[in-house]
Structures are given as C-alpha cells and as structure tokens.
Amino acid sequence: MNKRNIKQLLLAGSTLMVLGACSTREVQESTPTPEEEVEEVDETEVVEEGAETEENTDVEAEEEEAEEEPPTSDVGKRSNPVPVGESVTYTEVYYGEDWEEEYEAEYEVRITDIVRGEEALTILKEENQFNEPAPEGMEWAIITLEGTLHAGDEDVPYTVVPWFSVVDSTGSEVPQDDYATLDGNEYGYVDLFPGGTTEGRIAHYMPVDDESLLFLDDMMGSGIYFSLTPDSDSE
C-alpha cells in the first residue's frame, strides 16, 4: 500500500475538532489556573460609601488580568501561527492494522531550526549532488522538527507522517513541483509509543524572503500553521 493510500485511510476515519471546527486534530489548550474562592459578602452588611473590601479588590484584579491574557485556543491558526521554537500539542484518532478499533494520540511537535536560501541549497548539494536550486523566485528551506507522543495505546503504535505544505504570505499554497532529498535524519514515517520522541528534517521551497507558513495538513481544512520566520528576539 503506497503512502497516498495510507494517508487517505488514516484521515477517512478521523473525527476530531481543531479550534472548535470539524477536523481530525484538536489543539490542546493550557489548563487554566483554578480561580480562588471569593468570600461571599453579607448583603445586610453596610459598607461605607466609596470603600471596597479586600475580597472585591482581588476579584476585580483577577478579572482584569484574565481579560489581558490572549486566548490559547487561537494558537495554530493562520492568523496566529505557532512561533518557531514553541510547541503545540494536539490529539488525533488513529487505527491499528485491523482498521476497526480506534485510539487517541496526544502528540506535541515544534520547529527547532530553519535554514533558508543559499545556506540551505549548499547543505542540500552536500547531501545529494543531484539536488537542484529552487525554481525562479523561490528558495529552499530545511526545517528541523521534533515531536513527543505523550499518550496513546501501549501496544498499537502511532505513526508520525510529515503531511506538510507551504502557504505564502498572500494566502496561496506553494506547489512543490521539485523535490530535494536529505541524506538521512528526515522527519516522519516512524512509529512511536507513549513517551517516544522523534526528530528530523524536511525540505520545502517558498518565495524568497517571504513570511511563509508551514501547514500541518489534515485534509479537512483545519490543520495547524507554523511560522517559518524566527523571532528576532530569540536569535
């Protein structure tokens, strides 16, 4: 069975949700901090005009702080891609060899390094002399990813598959008509059990100096977007 058929079979039975929309992946939100219990104020108690109890002050401060925090559920959308160096955790349904029983995987992934332009082409040439320059107006990028399977079945492995595409800053997918091969250490096509980790590289091209995004495809239009522009503060 070829990889295309495997992809179609895997995705056909996936019924998860991403960011509230129908999808095969569900991004995990961070666990909110439990709110402190607020002592009830006796309605019959007379409070001097203009005075505030300490409890009310604390509650208002907590509410203001909560309003300032950005919603975590938006991470991974095209409008808020996962930053380079930061991870995103999602759940995904997968199946065993019999394709009857389903299992749920909790997988964490992040981009750890990006090499673009002439430097990337030099590496590709060193690893395979038959690798060609990117098409006119494009540049190669070598993207390093690492992943960890936090939850899944102890006996049925979860297969990591690199179903990635590139979306440029205009919102158009960049067709990958040319391909470059890496001399080992490629990301994906490995089986993991809970606690297992993997790391590897993929090569894609995109418009020169463009703030393109890497898209983790799920065939439902609600995959996860990753930034390919390193934060200057972290460099």
C-alpha positions as CSV (number, residue, x, y, z in Angstrom):
1,M,0.0,0.0,0.0
2,N,1.5,3.3,-1.0
3,K,1.8,6.4,1.2
4,R,-1.1,8.2,-0.6
5,N,-3.4,5.3,0.2
6,I,-2.2,5.2,3.8
7,K,-2.9,8.9,4.1
8,Q,-6.4,8.5,2.7
9,L,-7.2,5.6,5.0
10,L,-5.9,7.3,8.1
11,L,-7.8,10.5,7.5
12,A,-11.0,8.9,6.4
13,G,-11.8,7.8,10.0
14,S,-10.5,10.8,11.9
15,T,-13.3,12.8,13.6
16,L,-11.6,15.3,15.9
17,M,-12.0,19.0,16.2
18,V,-9.4,21.8,15.8
19,L,-10.1,25.1,17.5
20,G,-13.8,24.5,17.6
21,A,-14.1,23.5,13.9
22,C,-14.6,20.0,12.4
23,S,-11.2,18.4,11.8
24,T,-9.0,15.4,12.6
25,R,-6.9,17.3,15.1
26,E,-7.7,19.1,18.3
27,V,-5.2,21.6,19.7
28,Q,-4.9,21.3,23.4
29,E,-5.5,24.4,25.5
30,S,-3.4,25.1,28.5
31,T,-5.0,24.2,31.8
32,P,-6.4,27.3,33.4
33,T,-5.4,28.2,36.9
34,P,-8.3,27.5,39.4
35,E,-10.0,30.6,40.4
36,E,-9.6,31.5,44.1
37,E,-12.8,31.2,46.1
38,V,-14.3,34.6,46.9
39,E,-15.8,35.1,50.3
40,E,-19.5,35.9,50.0
41,V,-20.4,39.4,51.3
42,D,-23.3,39.6,53.7
43,E,-25.9,41.6,51.8
44,T,-27.1,43.1,55.1
45,E,-23.6,44.5,55.9
46,V,-23.4,48.2,55.5
47,V,-20.3,49.3,53.5
48,E,-19.1,52.9,53.8
49,E,-19.6,54.8,50.6
50,G,-16.5,54.7,48.3
51,A,-14.9,51.9,50.3
52,E,-14.1,48.5,48.8
53,T,-13.5,45.2,50.6
54,E,-10.2,43.4,50.1
55,E,-12.0,40.5,48.5
56,N,-13.7,42.7,45.9
57,T,-10.4,44.3,45.0
58,D,-8.8,40.9,44.5
59,V,-11.7,39.7,42.3
60,E,-11.5,42.8,40.1
61,A,-7.7,42.5,39.8
62,E,-8.1,38.8,38.7
63,E,-10.8,39.7,36.2
64,E,-8.6,42.5,34.6
65,E,-5.7,40.1,34.4
66,A,-7.8,37.4,32.8
67,E,-9.0,39.9,30.2
68,E,-5.4,40.8,29.2
69,E,-4.4,37.2,28.6
70,P,-4.7,36.1,24.9
71,P,-6.9,33.2,24.1
72,T,-4.8,30.0,23.9
73,S,-7.3,28.3,21.5
74,D,-6.2,30.6,18.7
75,V,-2.6,29.2,18.5
76,G,-2.0,27.3,15.3
77,K,-4.5,29.3,13.2
78,R,-3.2,31.1,10.1
79,S,-3.7,34.4,11.8
80,N,-1.7,33.2,14.9
81,P,0.8,30.5,13.7
82,V,2.9,28.6,16.2
83,P,6.1,30.5,16.7
84,V,9.5,29.0,15.9
85,G,10.8,27.2,19.0
86,E,7.4,26.9,20.6
87,S,5.5,23.6,20.7
88,V,1.8,22.8,20.1
89,T,0.1,19.7,21.4
90,Y,-2.9,18.1,19.6
91,T,-5.0,15.0,19.9
92,E,-5.6,12.7,16.9
93,V,-7.5,9.5,16.3
94,Y,-5.5,6.6,14.8
95,Y,-6.2,3.0,14.0
96,G,-4.5,-0.4,14.3
97,E,-3.8,-2.8,11.5
98,D,-7.4,-4.1,11.5
99,W,-8.8,-0.6,11.0
100,E,-11.6,-1.4,13.4
101,E,-10.6,-0.2,16.8
102,E,-9.6,3.5,17.2
103,Y,-7.1,5.0,19.6
104,E,-6.4,8.6,20.6
105,A,-2.9,10.0,20.4
106,E,-1.7,13.1,22.2
107,Y,1.3,14.5,20.2
108,E,3.5,17.5,20.8
109,V,5.5,19.0,18.0
110,R,7.7,22.1,17.4
111,I,10.0,23.6,14.8
112,T,13.5,23.8,16.4
113,D,15.6,25.2,13.4
114,I,15.2,26.7,10.0
115,V,17.9,27.2,7.3
116,R,16.9,29.1,4.2
117,G,18.3,30.5,0.9
118,E,21.9,29.8,-0.2
119,E,22.8,28.2,3.0
120,A,20.0,25.6,2.6
121,L,21.0,25.0,-1.0
122,T,24.6,24.4,0.0
123,I,23.5,21.8,2.5
124,L,21.3,20.1,0.0
125,K,24.1,19.9,-2.6
126,E,26.4,18.5,0.0
127,E,23.9,15.8,1.0
128,N,22.9,14.9,-2.6
129,Q,24.7,16.3,-5.7
130,F,21.6,15.9,-7.8
131,N,19.5,18.3,-5.7
132,E,18.7,21.3,-7.9
133,P,18.2,25.0,-7.0
134,A,14.6,26.1,-6.2
135,P,12.5,27.4,-9.1
136,E,13.0,31.1,-10.0
137,G,11.8,33.4,-7.3
138,M,11.9,30.6,-4.7
139,E,14.4,29.5,-2.1
140,W,14.9,26.2,-0.3
141,A,14.2,25.9,3.4
142,I,15.5,23.0,5.6
143,I,13.1,22.7,8.6
144,T,14.0,20.7,11.7
145,L,11.1,19.4,13.8
146,E,10.9,17.4,17.0
147,G,7.9,15.6,18.4
148,T,6.9,13.6,21.5
149,L,4.0,11.2,21.9
150,H,2.5,11.9,25.4
151,A,-0.4,9.5,25.2
152,G,-1.5,6.6,23.0
153,D,-2.0,2.9,23.1
154,E,0.7,0.8,24.7
155,D,0.6,-1.9,22.1
156,V,-0.6,-0.1,18.9
157,P,2.0,2.4,17.6
158,Y,1.2,5.9,16.4
159,T,2.8,6.7,13.0
160,V,4.2,10.2,12.6
161,V,3.6,11.2,8.9
162,P,5.0,14.5,7.5
163,W,2.0,15.8,5.7
164,F,3.2,19.4,5.4
165,S,2.6,22.1,2.8
166,V,3.7,25.7,2.5
167,V,1.4,28.7,2.3
168,D,2.9,32.0,1.3
169,S,2.1,35.5,2.7
170,T,-0.6,36.1,0.1
171,G,-2.5,33.1,1.3
172,S,-1.6,30.8,-1.7
173,E,-0.3,27.3,-1.3
174,V,3.2,26.9,-2.9
175,P,3.1,23.9,-5.2
176,Q,6.2,21.6,-4.6
177,D,6.9,20.6,-8.1
178,D,10.6,20.0,-7.4
179,Y,11.8,17.9,-4.5
180,A,15.1,17.7,-2.6
181,T,16.4,14.7,-0.7
182,L,18.2,14.7,2.6
183,D,21.0,12.3,3.4
184,G,19.3,10.7,6.4
185,N,17.7,12.3,9.6
186,E,14.4,13.0,7.8
187,Y,11.3,13.7,9.8
188,G,8.4,11.3,9.9
189,Y,7.4,7.8,8.9
190,V,8.3,6.5,12.4
191,D,6.2,4.6,14.9
192,L,6.0,5.9,18.5
193,F,4.6,4.5,21.7
194,P,3.7,6.8,24.7
195,G,6.9,8.6,25.8
196,G,8.6,8.1,22.5
197,T,10.3,11.0,20.7
198,T,11.5,11.8,17.2
199,E,13.5,14.5,15.4
200,G,14.2,15.1,11.8
201,R,14.3,17.5,8.8
202,I,12.1,18.3,5.8
203,A,12.9,20.4,2.8
204,H,10.4,22.7,1.0
205,Y,10.8,25.8,-1.1
206,M,8.9,29.1,-0.8
207,P,9.2,32.7,-2.2
208,V,12.5,34.4,-1.4
209,D,12.4,36.3,1.9
210,D,8.6,35.7,2.2
211,E,6.9,35.2,5.6
212,S,5.5,31.9,4.5
213,L,3.9,29.4,6.9
214,L,4.3,25.6,7.2
215,F,0.9,23.9,7.3
216,L,0.3,20.6,9.0
217,D,-2.4,19.2,6.7
218,D,-5.4,17.2,7.9
219,M,-7.4,17.1,4.7
220,M,-10.3,19.0,6.5
221,G,-9.0,22.5,6.0
222,S,-8.4,23.0,9.7
223,G,-4.8,21.9,10.2
224,I,-2.1,23.7,12.2
225,Y,0.0,26.6,10.9
226,F,3.6,27.1,12.0
227,S,5.7,30.3,11.5
228,L,8.8,30.0,9.4
229,T,10.2,33.3,10.5
230,P,12.4,33.1,13.6
231,D,11.7,35.7,16.2
232,S,14.5,38.3,16.1
233,D,14.4,38.5,19.9
234,S,15.3,34.8,20.2
235,E,18.1,34.8,17.6
